[in-house]
Amino acid sequence: MVQGDQTKRVLLFGATGTAGQAAGRALIRAGHDVVRVVRPGRATVPFAGKTRVADLTGAAEVMRGGGFDAVVSCLASRTGASRDAWAVDHGANLAILRAAEASGVGQFVLLSAICVQKPLLAFQRAKLAFEDELMASGLIWSIVRPTAFFKSLAGQIARVQVGKPFLVFGDGELTACKPISDDDLGDFIATCLTDPTRQGRVLPIGGPGPALTPLDQGRLLFEAAGRPARFRHVPVAMMDVIGGVARGLGLVSRRWSDKAEFVRIGRYYATESMLVWDAAAGRYDADATPEFGQETLGAFYADVIAGRRVVQLGDHAVF
């Protein structure tokens, strides 16, 4: 709980996504006065704070006369397709930033992603472009770049529960990550409002270690399900073939162009670790990837299988 002189009036965007909901809960637990902005039809998502219904382009109107001290944005494009990414990850966030500047809001905390370290995809470039705008704004800023969410590693729970093998690309050790839970991430975001050491900084953050490969994740899932571990190895080249077909069709179809970008996203996550990238050494560094929180992926899997948690898979579920 923050002290009275640190309590802030916070405007929260992206509050209905899983990370945004967790950030809202954490901000309220910390004692802040939180107002979330939701699009029409989304106000039914439970929230203990106040709610304003507005289109994302209406940020200036929401802030006008509101006396807000800080903005927290957990906005993210749903699909990662180029138009969606530039409209949301860059465009909507930029509109919010400009409204914050005009309204005298002094602080902005942004939820970004660790994968922008190696920007090969449209949504990564869009996120980086907004990060640059935020750093140049003159506001007190924090940019939070989490590793993999638990939700993003939940796509194969149903497969394992019905006795199917866990799918891995290549040898299952091409990548690694330090998964972080929504609630731990929300708590970390909330600390950025009052901890000066987390301000004016880009903050990569993972959950409690060690770093886990896909094989490690599969073993944890089989253990939670009480089943013997079974893996099926999928060649990365398969995604290259699918992507090549989609790119060809994308030359004449916008729909297929979006599908091609989705395959590129899937291939990226199949071959790139969600850890701090050491550019000088040309490798990902698990030891350099900060850790935060207490919740583990194994405990999450056990909770989902036991029915204590429900996971709503989003647009990025590959399996």
Beta strands, then each sheet from edge to edge (+ up, - down):
strand 1: 9-13
strand 2: 33-38
strand 3: 50-53
strand 4: 70-73
strand 5: 107-111
strand 6: 140-146
strand 7: 166-169
strand 8: 201-205
strand 9: 231-234
strand 10: 276-278
strand 11: 283-285
sheet 1: 3+ 2+ 1+ 4+ 5+ 6+ 8+
sheet 2: 7+ 9+
sheet 3: 10+ 11-
end
